[in-house]
Amino acid sequence: MRIAIVILNWNGEKLLPQFLPSVINNSKNVEIYVIDNASTDGSVELLTTQYPEVKIIQNKGNYGFAKGYNEGLKEIDAEYFCLLNSDVEVTENWIEPIISLLDSRPDIAAVQPKLLDFKNKSYFEYAGAGGGLIDQYGYPYCRGRVFSTLEEDKGQYNDTTQIFWATGACFFIRSKDFFEQKGFDEDFFAHMEEIDLCWRLNNAGRKIYYCGDSTVYHLGGATLDKSNPKKWYLNYRNSLWMLLKNLPKNKLFPTIFTRLSLDGIAAMAFLPSQGFPHLWAVFISHMHFYKGLSKMYKKRRKHQDKNYSTTALLPIQYFLKKRKYFNDLK
């Protein structure tokens, strides 16, 4: 099989009827799979009765994003995987440009399309926008999205270009590369695992690309809302683990020390607006970072990329120097 579209589902009974038809209608002659993470609603029955063309793989528990995909993809034999969120609407001809790019460039491991906001379709969407990058201290951002500032799509990212990380909302990857990297890090559970995988691919000499000739629309926040303290906790903890695993050795201590300090400052700064749950989420994430320190350090590879970013500290640029848009960053 050449291409498998693979959707991870957990209690998506309301999302699937809204978004799955666009995938079926715009993905002719492509196998579509749903990996179910032991849903407790009626989503599996809905798939069986209303979408018999979709193949179902049932995991034994709610394994989260990372292990959920790792387990399910073992059951699929395809050259390319498209890992697609259950809250993504795809468009006509969304697959062909990306597969053409992968076919023509064996050095490319993973590709993402243009990611626009399902609720406001003329704007980029937070989770991936026009392709993911990272600053010198590990803060992820996108072309078209810096922190919470989203750009309007005016064709400024209609290009095809190398990026640092591709969004997990619509993530095309060669199965060979996925399995050679042993997939997503299951200790992450959810959030940042696609950036961690892309960083490992970069360190292995593989390339990540953005393809502006393909467009999809992402709802976002369907599993965990942005204001959910669990989301904050996972983002803070996983970001630190990702730095520990992937940074060049000479940058490890100064970068992580700075990030820990900045996390604390951010927690205090956002206390009036976000309240105690945000502060507590940062504290617990740091405690669990320390708890997993030895285990994560052992996952480091011998050779780490020394040129992962040329972008200066993003929070200083964004909050103090008021550089809100990608093209303003230095």
DOVOLO-676110 format. One line per 3 residues: number of its first residue (from 0); their letters; for each residue x, y, z of N, C-alpha, C. Coordinates in steps of 0.001 Angstrom, whole numbers, plus 500000, padded with zeros to 6 digits. Layout:
NUM	A	X/Y/Z/X/Y/Z/X/Y/Z  ...;
This chain:
0	MRI	500843/498805/500000/500000/500000/500000/500883/501252/500000  500498/502225/499204/501291/503452/499110/501025/504417/500262  499749/504733/500474/499391/505772/501445/498289/505261/502361;
3	AIV	498447/505509/503650/497386/505225/504616/497104/506498/505405  495854/506944/505367/495423/508045/506231/494986/507422/507551  495564/507901/508640/495334/507260/509936/494861/508307/510943;
6	ILN	493656/508118/511438/493038/509056/512381/492976/508392/513752  493514/509057/514758/493432/508558/516131/492150/509086/516764  491379/508192/517350/490078/508575/517912/489965/508187/519373;
9	WNG	489437/509113/520159/489012/508790/521519/487747/509595/521805  486641/508876/521929/485340/509496/522209/485016/510620/521214  485177/510297/519933/484953/511301/518895/483624/511168/518195;
12	EKL	482621/510695/518891/481314/510449/518264/480727/511705/517622  481003/512874/518200/480468/514114/517633/481369/514678/516529  482679/514465/516651/483615/515017/515671/483614/514238/514366;
15	LPQ	483565/512911/514447/483715/512069/513259/482690/512385/512163  481394/512505/512466/480432/512814/511387/480650/514196/510777  481266/515089/511529/481492/516446/511034/482691/516514/510094;
18	FLP	483758/515761/510386/485013/515923/509645/485383/514741/508754  484964/513537/509106/485351/512362/508330/484844/512384/506885  483624/512869/506606/483170/512888/505206/484105/513637/504263;
21	SVI	484702/514742/504719/485620/515480/503843/486849/514636/503524  487294/513831/504479/488456/512962/504261/488101/511880/503243  486948/511256/503409/486519/510203/502494/486326/510750/501073;
24	NNS	485663/511904/500971/485335/512462/499655/486553/513001/498899  487580/513415/499622/488743/514031/498977/489987/513144/499010  489794/511857/499278/490935/510934/499369/490634/509651/498609;
27	KNV	490366/509796/497340/489999/508642/496515/491177/507682/496367  490870/506408/496390/491869/505348/496202/492958/505350/497271  492614/505851/498449/493540/505849/499581/492864/505143/500751;
30	EIY	493577/504254/501408/493018/503542/502560/492929/504482/503764  491787/504437/504441/491570/505269/505629/491384/504361/506837  492150/504648/507882/492088/503879/509124/491719/504799/510276;
33	VID	490990/504239/511234/490793/504913/512513/491348/504006/513603  492320/504553/514340/492827/503854/515525/492025/504354/516711  491314/503457/517374/490468/503867/518496/491168/503561/519816;
36	NAS	491265/504597/520643/491920/504484/521946/490911/504103/523039  490248/502955/522837/489301/502428/523841/488229/503455/524196  487559/503971/523172/486491/504949/523394/485364/504351/524235;
39	TDG	484744/505227/525032/483618/504795/525869/482294/505348/525350  482349/506077/524231/481108/506572/523632/480714/505655/522469  479888/506126/521567/479423/505280/520471/480185/505458/519177;
42	SVE	481417/505960/519245/482136/506288/518011/482502/505058/517190  482858/503954/517836/483208/502740/517084/481980/502184/516370  480856/502166/517053/479608/501696/516438/479214/502606/515279;
45	LLT	479398/503914/515454/479094/504867/514384/479944/504584/513149  481238/504344/513346/482129/504037/512227/481698/502764/511518  481354/501762/512285/480982/500457/511725/479722/500541/510881;
48	TQY	478761/501311/511358/477465/501359/510676/477405/502401/509560  478029/503565/509766/477897/504665/508798/479071/504803/507842  480242/504293/508229/481430/504451/507379/482141/503100/507229;
51	PEV	481493/502153/506585/482072/500800/506476/483364/500758/505664  483623/501798/504858/484855/501823/504063/486090/502139/504902  485858/502619/506122/486964/502959/507022/487344/501740/507856;
54	KII	488619/501429/507885/489106/500291/508664/489375/500733/510105  489015/499886/511063/489142/500232/512478/490193/499351/513145  491101/500005/513871/492071/499306/514715/491777/499707/516153;
57	QNK	491545/498745/517016/491132/499047/518382/492268/498784/519370  492728/499861/520008/493703/499722/521091/493002/499281/522368  493765/498683/523262/493177/498118/524475/492943/499156/525570;
60	GNY	493524/500329/525426/493335/501378/526423/493481/502741/525784  493219/503792/526581/493440/505154/526097/494920/505462/526272  495690/505255/525231/497138/505369/525291/497653/506774/525007;
63	GFA	496748/507728/524777/497196/509055/524403/497631/509100/522947  498130/510248/522531/498527/510443/521137/499728/509567/520780  500752/509597/521622/502023/508948/521283/501892/507430/521191;
66	KGY	501538/506799/522277/501429/505332/522267/500251/504874/521420  499197/505691/521377/498043/505339/520558/498431/505123/519110  499198/506062/518558/499686/505910/517185/500735/504806/517081;
69	NEG	501659/504753/518026/502716/503734/517960/502142/502331/517865  501138/502060/518690/500530/500723/518704/499731/500466/517429  498910/501435/517038/498040/501238/515882/498789/501115/514573;
72	LKE	499850/501895/514408/500587/501894/513140/501347/500589/512904  501573/499820/513954/502197/498499/513784/501330/497581/512930  500031/497879/512880/499078/497037/512157/498885/497465/510698;
75	IDA	499562/498526/510274/499336/499086/508940/500614/498989/508112  500495/498431/506934/501628/498300/506015/501456/499292/504875  502183/500411/504938/502095/501437/503896/503438/502135/503765;
78	EYF	503696/502690/502594/504938/503431/502389/504899/504770/503115  503733/505438/503027/503554/506735/503676/502371/506675/504631  502553/507271/505813/501449/507484/506742/501057/508956/506708;
81	CLL	499756/509223/506718/499258/510563/507013/498525/510486/508345  499135/511020/509378/498511/511032/510703/497636/512279/510778  496340/512062/510897/495374/513157/510757/494491/513240/511993;
84	NSD	494411/514436/512582/493508/514629/513715/492055/514427/513299  491242/514025/514254/489823/513779/513969/489037/515070/513781  489659/516221/514059/488975/517514/513909/489569/518342/512772;
87	VEV	489952/517647/511688/490532/518315/510521/489634/518106/509307  489315/519216/508634/488600/519169/507359/489630/519322/506245  489635/518373/505323/490605/518431/504226/489939/518988/502977;
90	TEN	490756/519340/501986/490254/519972/500773/490598/519123/499548  490038/519497/498434/490342/518797/497189/491829/518886/496877  492402/517790/496418/493806/517747/496010/494765/518059/497167;
93	WIE	494423/517621/498365/495295/517894/499511/496437/516884/499633  496258/515692/499089/497264/514638/499229/498338/514717/498144  497925/514934/496903/498817/514796/495745/500082/515642/495818;
96	PII	500022/516937/496171/501263/517728/496197/502278/517210/497221  501777/516713/498339/502683/516236/499388/503344/514927/498978  502569/514013/498400/503148/512740/497961/504122/512972/496813;
99	SLL	503812/513906/495938/504719/514245/494847/506048/514763/495388  505978/515588/496427/507191/516108/497060/508012/514984/497688  507352/514103/498415/508049/512981/499045/508658/512046/498003;
102	DSR	507922/511803/496939/508434/510924/495875/509683/511500/495214  509725/512815/495081/510831/513456/494357/512038/513753/495240  511840/513672/496576/512925/514036/497488/513103/512963/498554;
105	PDI	513947/511967/498303/514169/510893/499272/514759/511374/500598  515347/512581/500603/515942/513112/501836/514912/513696/502786  513662/513837/502323/512592/514382/503171/511884/513245/503890;
108	AAV	511782/513364/505204/511126/512330/506008/509657/512649/506266  509343/513935/506507/507982/514300/506925/507582/515632/506310  506281/515790/506087/505741/517001/505448/504416/517365/506106;
111	QPK	504164/518659/506232/502841/519126/506644/502270/520060/505590  500926/520136/505492/500299/521108/504595/500104/522449/505294  499535/523399/504560/499099/524662/505178/497952/524355/506132;
114	LLD	498044/524857/507357/497030/524582/508376/496281/525869/508699  495005/525920/508293/494171/527087/508540/493114/526770/509603  492533/527829/510148/491586/527717/511259/490194/527347/510727;
117	FKN	489662/526247/511191/488342/525810/510751/487257/526825/511111  487438/527514/512237/486435/528472/512703/486560/529828/512005  487725/530094/511452/487970/531376/510782/488916/531097/509620;
120	KSY	488375/530670/508510/489161/530016/507466/490128/530912/506704  490104/532185/506954/491079/533066/506304/492318/533277/507165  492360/532623/508338/493498/532773/509245/494204/531440/509473;
123	FEY	495491/531524/509792/496252/530327/510119/495816/529775/511471  496046/528480/511657/495647/527819/512903/496864/527555/513777  496651/527669/515053/497704/527650/516072/498643/526453/515971;
126	AGA	498110/525262/515733/498883/524027/515907/499995/523814/514895  499978/524536/513757/501023/524290/512762/501177/525379/511733  500093/526112/511472/500107/527273/510574/500891/526996/509285;
129	GGG	501938/527798/509041/502724/527659/507818/504023/526914/508014  504056/526046/509028/505246/525231/509282/505935/525609/510571  506428/524616/511309/506962/524816/512643/508460/525071/512695;
132	LID	508847/525979/513594/510246/526302/513873/510431/526347/515388  511653/526629/515827/511935/526621/517262/513008/527662/517546  512917/528333/518705/513942/529328/519014/515098/528680/519773;
135	QYG	516104/529477/520138/517317/528934/520738/517083/528302/522105  515940/528605/522728/515635/528028/524032/514481/527034/523978  514175/526583/522761/513206/525508/522615/511765/525929/522576;
138	YPY	511479/527238/522439/510090/527678/522312/509632/527452/520868  508606/526628/520662/508124/526407/519299/507259/527565/518815  507351/527847/517535/506492/528836/516904/506322/528427/515447;
141	CRG	505509/529162/514709/505215/528786/513326/505302/529998/512412  505530/529743/511170/505313/530771/510171/503805/531020/510142  503414/532208/510502/501982/532510/510573/501395/532437/511961;
144	RVF	502209/532037/512967/501717/531996/514363/502891/532127/515324  502907/533212/516065/503899/533408/517116/503148/533559/518430  503392/532630/519368/502600/532532/520596/501110/532533/520209;
147	STL	500331/533509/520656/498887/533462/520368/498487/534361/519198  499450/534999/518556/499147/535898/517428/499102/535107/516128  497953/535135/515485/497737/534404/514239/497659/535380/513068;
150	EED	498325/535026/511978/498296/535866/510780/497133/535477/509875  496658/536451/509114/495695/536181/508053/496430/535554/506881  495805/534587/506235/496404/533947/505069/496204/534836/503846;
153	KGQ	497293/535440/503401/497261/536286/502204/498163/535718/501120  498430/534412/501221/499291/533771/500248/500769/533895/500555  501097/534450/501738/502506/534682/502071/503276/533393/502353;
156	YND	502537/532298/502605/503192/531011/502851/502669/529947/501875  502561/530343/500627/502152/529404/499579/503347/528665/498969  504456/528710/499667/505689/528125/499157/505838/526670/499613;
159	TTQ	506906/526050/499165/507335/524740/499665/508735/524935/500209  508919/524673/501503/510192/525029/502129/510508/524113/503307  511770/524054/503655/512191/523259/504804/511798/523963/506094;
162	IFW	511323/523181/507065/510961/523685/508381/511660/522822/509433  511441/523105/510702/512071/522294/511747/511141/521189/512247  509852/521518/512382/508896/520495/512821/507574/520656/512084;
165	ATG	506889/519531/511906/505594/519491/511221/504497/519196/512236  503345/519792/512031/502243/519642/512977/501721/518212/513054  501401/517791/514269/500785/516482/514468/499337/516435/514028;
168	ACF	498753/517597/513730/497360/517630/513279/497207/517039/511884  498246/517180/511062/498251/516594/509710/499703/516338/509342  500153/515138/509623/501580/514802/509640/501843/513656/508675;
171	FIR	502406/513991/507513/502799/512960/506548/504216/512514/506864  504454/511208/506927/505789/510698/507233/505997/509361/506532  507222/509137/506090/507573/507823/505547/507531/506814/506694;
174	SKD	506882/505690/506471/506803/504675/507526/508195/504204/507932  509109/504139/506985/510481/503714/507271/511129/504639/508300  510954/505944/508110/511521/506904/509057/510830/506818/510417;
177	FFE	509519/506644/510396/508778/506558/511657/509285/505394/512506  509412/504240/511893/509811/503060/512653/511302/503055/512990  512127/503657/512129/513552/503754/512453/513787/504616/513688;
180	QKG	512930/505617/513902/513029/506468/515090/512217/505914/516266  511647/504719/516080/510813/504066/517103/509599/504922/517460  509110/505664/516461/507863/506403/516608/507933/507538/517603;
183	FDE	506777/507862/518149/506678/508925/519144/507174/508426/520503  507647/509343/521308/508077/509002/522665/506838/508816/523535  506590/507594/523968/505357/507287/524696/505307/507905/526088;
186	DFF	506451/508290/526641/506453/508961/527939/505823/510345/527855  505752/510910/526643/505148/512236/526478/503624/512176/526637  503002/511037/526327/501549/510821/526324/500876/511669/525247;
189	AHM	500934/512984/525382/500359/513899/524381/501035/515261/524514  501131/515977/523397/501721/517314/523276/503242/517268/523154  503744/517933/522142/505167/518085/521843/505811/516840/521230;
192	EEI	505071/515708/521188/505710/514483/520696/506077/514576/519223  505306/515334/518436/505655/515465/517026/506899/516340/516849  507071/517358/517731/508276/518190/517655/509496/517377/518067;
195	DLC	509346/516582/519110/510428/515694/519544/510828/514728/518432  509848/514119/517761/510154/513196/516664/510861/513923/515529  510385/515122/515183/511021/515882/514107/512440/516288/514487;
198	WRL	512665/516616/515739/514013/516972/516188/514942/515768/516045  514456/514592/516416/515254/513374/516261/515550/513099/514779  514559/513343/513935/514777/513166/512499/515826/514149/511977;
201	NNA	515744/515405/512421/516748/516391/512047/518139/515966/512495  518227/515472/513729/519520/515024/514250/520068/513838/513461  519174/513076/512852/519586/511922/512037/519888/512307/510592;
204	GRK	519821/513606/510295/520140/514073/508944/518978/514051/507973  517775/513806/508478/516593/513800/507629/515971/515203/507608  515130/515478/506612/514563/516818/506451/513049/516803/506690;
207	IYY	512550/517929/507198/511120/518149/507423/510701/519304/506518  509551/519164/505855/509134/520189/504884/507692/520634/505110  507419/521818/504602/506074/522397/504524/505705/522496/503056;
210	CGD	504456/522124/502741/503975/522179/501360/502747/523087/501286  502949/524304/500776/501862/525281/500716/500844/525022/499624  501076/523998/498796/500106/523649/497751/498983/522769/498274;
213	STV	499070/522377/499546/498040/521551/500181/497478/522313/501380  496148/522305/501515/495501/523072/502585/494509/522203/503348  494544/522303/504678/493535/521670/505517/493096/522681/506585;
216	YHL	491933/522399/507194/491368/523286/508218/491252/522524/509529  491816/523093/510585/491887/522414/511882/491021/523134/512902  490168/522376/513589/489322/522954/514637/490165/523329/515848;
219	GGA	490961/522391/516343/491852/522655/517480/491137/522585/518812  491883/522128/519837/491342/522069/521194/490241/521055/521380  490140/520080/520478/489033/519123/520550/489226/518117/521682;
222	TLD	490484/517824/522022/490749/516871/523100/490965/517584/524423  491884/518557/524435/492120/519383/525622/492089/520847/525218  491228/521637/525857/491142/523056/525583/492433/523751/526014;
225	KSN	492767/524866/525335/494018/525575/525635/494102/526023/527093  492964/526259/527740/492973/526736/529116/493003/525608/530142  493004/524359/529678/492998/523216/530589/494360/523083/531262;
228	PKK	494418/523055/532617/495705/522934/533315/496493/521689/532925  495802/520607/532556/496521/519401/532128/497302/519672/530848  496736/520479/529957/497435/520838/528719/498688/521648/529048;
231	WYL	498562/522603/529974/499721/523386/530391/500801/522461/530955  500377/521565/531840/501332/520647/532475/502086/519827/531429  501363/519232/530492/501997/518398/529477/502944/519220/528597;
234	NYR	502534/520426/528240/503389/521262/527397/504682/521652/528104  504573/522074/529369/505771/522474/530116/506702/521281/530342  506152/520168/530823/506987/519000/531113/507629/518445/529853;
237	NSL	506823/518253/528810/507330/517635/527584/508340/518519/526867  508153/519826/526955/509109/520737/526345/510483/520584/526985  510527/520470/528302/511793/520287/529014/512414/518929/528690;
240	WML	511607/517899/528657/512114/516574/528294/512686/516584/526874  512009/517277/525980/512455/517345/524593/513830/518016/524499  514025/519095/525259/515318/519770/525273/516402/518842/525805;
243	LKN	516108/518151/526880/517072/517235/527486/517485/516136/526515  516547/515642/525743/516823/514550/524808/517609/514988/523581  517404/516220/523121/517837/516567/521766/518867/517681/521642;
246	LPK	519068/518489/522671/520015/519586/522583/521454/519091/522449  522305/519850/521756/523744/519557/521795/524229/519617/523244  525185/518780/523580/525611/518642/524972/526100/519957/525567;
249	NKL	526789/520766/524757/527336/522014/525293/526266/523064/525571  525056/522835/525081/523962/523784/525315/522959/523288/526363  523144/522070/526841/522151/521462/527720/521887/522288/528981;
252	FPT	522906/522483/529808/522685/523149/531093/522209/524587/530939  522903/525436/530142/522438/526833/530066/521028/526975/529506  520687/526140/528529/519359/526250/527917/518265/525802/528873;
255	IFT	518458/524656/529499/517425/524140/530405/517303/525009/531648  518426/525492/532175/518367/526390/533338/517564/527643/533008  517831/528203/531828/517089/529396/531395/515613/529099/531240;
258	RLS	515298/527955/530632/513885/527603/530439/513166/527407/531769  513793/526733/532713/513183/526548/534032/512903/527897/534688  513851/528819/534569/513680/530149/535152/512547/530908/534463;
261	LDG	512520/530833/533127/511475/531542/532379/510089/530962/532651  510027/529639/532823/508744/529018/533178/508218/529589/534491  509118/529718/535470/508716/530268/536769/508250/531699/536661;
264	IAA	508967/532494/535869/508570/533893/535668/507210/533968/534992  507007/533118/533977/505726/533111/533262/504580/532715/534183  504835/531731/535045/503785/531277/535962/503348/532402/536896;
267	MAF	504308/533178/537378/503976/534302/538253/503301/535427/537471  503798/535683/536255/503234/536764/535450/501782/536499/535070  501467/535213/534810/500111/534859/534393/499190/534530/535569;
270	LPS	499711/534616/536782/498885/534288/537957/497611/535133/538037  497680/536455/537823/496442/537244/537900/495392/536839/536868  495837/536462/535653/494878/536140/534590/494502/534663/534547;
273	QGF	495463/533770/534823/495215/532330/534712/494912/531673/536056  495291/532340/537148/494989/531810/538467/495966/530743/538935  495675/530188/540111/496567/529216/540748/496745/527930/539940;
276	PHL	495718/527415/539224/495922/526162/538472/497090/526223/537490  497303/527385/536862/498431/527515/535932/499758/527436/536686  499839/528136/537807/501044/528102/538636/501340/526678/539107;
279	WAV	500311/525977/539549/500463/524606/540036/500892/523665/538902  500336/523874/537710/500702/523033/536565/502185/523179/536237  502712/524408/536327/504140/524629/536082/504979/523937/537156;
282	FIS	504578/524080/538405/505329/523459/539507/505388/521939/539353  504233/521322/539104/504188/519862/538970/504964/519403/537739  504877/520167/536653/505621/519788/535445/507121/519782/535725;
285	HMH	507602/520750/536506/509030/520786/536840/509414/519618/537744  508556/519295/538696/508847/518157/539575/508938/516854/538770  508039/516684/537827/508045/515468/537005/509178/515481/535982;
288	FYK	509605/516677/535572/510801/516771/534727/512017/516222/535473  512175/516653/536727/513304/516157/537521/513196/514653/537752  511988/514195/538005/511773/512763/538259/512188/511925/537048;
291	GLS	511938/512427/535846/512264/511689/534628/513621/512030/534040  514430/512805/534773/515700/513310/534258/516623/512198/533772  516852/511208/534624/517793/510128/534282/517296/509318/533089;
294	KMY	516003/508983/533097/515428/508180/532019/515528/508902/530683  515215/510203/530676/515237/510964/529429/516666/511190/528939  517592/511407/529861/518975/511623/529449/519531/510393/528728;
297	KKR	519115/509221/529156/519583/507976/528535/519063/507817/527105  518047/508591/526741/517491/508507/525389/518267/509372/524387  519227/510152/524873/520003/511000/523962/520806/510158/522976;
300	RKH	520943/510679/521763/521760/510016/520753/523194/510537/520844  524110/509837/520214/525522/510211/520270/525774/511548/519594  525167/511760/518442/525396/512991/517691/524125/513840/517682;
303	QDK	524241/515066/518166/523106/515973/518187/523382/517149/517251  522331/517668/516655/522448/518778/515702/522871/520048/516428  523882/520719/515924/524371/521943/516561/523735/523202/515978;
306	NYS	522938/523084/514954/522339/524258/514311/520812/524123/514252  520205/523898/515402/518767/523660/515425/517959/524943/515298  518565/526112/515619/517818/527368/515532/518765/528555/515472;
309	TTA	518354/529588/514758/519082/530861/514748/518225/531984/515311  517052/531638/515846/516131/532650/516353/516419/532956/517813  516572/534235/518153/516834/534658/519524/515617/534384/520406;
312	LLP	515799/534568/521701/514786/534224/522702/513418/534803/522342  512476/533921/522042/511168/534318/521517/510349/535157/522501  510263/534796/523795/509453/535620/524707/509912/537076/524793;
315	IQY	511239/537307/524742/511747/538684/524779/511313/539442/523536  511436/538787/522377/511040/539444/521121/509543/539744/521101  508763/538784/521574/507305/538896/521459/506719/539844/522515;
318	FLK	507068/539619/523776/506420/540357/524867/507069/541724/525126  508393/541827/524979/509060/543087/525300/509306/543946/524062  509738/543319/522968/510037/544087/521763/508857/544163/520803;
321	KRK	507744/543499/521182/506473/543585/520441/506587/543111/518989  507434/542107/518759/507523/541503/517430/506520/540359/517367  505361/540639/516845/504229/539719/516927/504116/538765/515739;
324	YFN	504821/539082/514645/504645/538302/513421/505954/537652/513003  505830/536547/512308/506985/535732/511937/508067/536541/511234  507681/537377/510276/508678/538123/509498/509351/539233/510288;
327	DLK	508843/539518/511510/509491/540523/512363/510577/539920/513246  510604/538599/513363/511547/537939/514270/512964/537985/513741  513912/537978/514689/515334/538051/514317/516118/536963/515052;
